[in-house]
């Protein structure tokens, strides 16, 4: 090998190593900028997704109050952690009661629907059913977040919305894996741990209020 070729190879190697070092530095800088409470929420979501991928029923039950199918679920990662929201326990209880009434009213309207309105009323009933389920699961997440803790009506609960990408693969999916974006919601009481209470495909998310 000529001296010029050797110098060119060394320069190329140095450029590659330097580029890799820069990328690593940028990644570490991004992690350093993330606030501790955001990292904590991100880790809680990651641990839940890992439990679902492993089909660890015990851990799933400890980390969530919602039903999530593990069929064909092979993994997922967090795309975005949204800012926290606060809601008083009394307000959450009110949402649970109101959503049950609203759901029953929507179901009754759908049952009386004619051919022209059946589809739209069914879609509305389904969304309201999803919302009612989300509120109930959020209320159930309160004691799961801090077992034995006294949570009063004025206690402020913290919630987070997490955007995740999950992968499905296997015979039921087809020859190639399928990635889908979903919205995951978590709640915790002061001093408690994060509990997942909702997980929907982006297109099916019922967009509950206040949480």
Secondary structure, 3 states (H helix, E strand, C coil): CCHHHHHHHHHHHHHHHHHHHHHHHHHHHHHHHCCHHHHHHHHHHHHHHHHHHHCCHHHHHHHECCCCCCCCEEEEEEEEECCCEEEEHHHHHHHHHHHHHHHHHHHHHHHCCCCCCHHHHHHHHHHHHHHHHHHHHHHHHHHHHCCCCCCCCCCEEEEEEEEEEEEEEECCCEEEEEEEEEEEEEEECCCCCCEEEEEEEHHHCCCCCCC
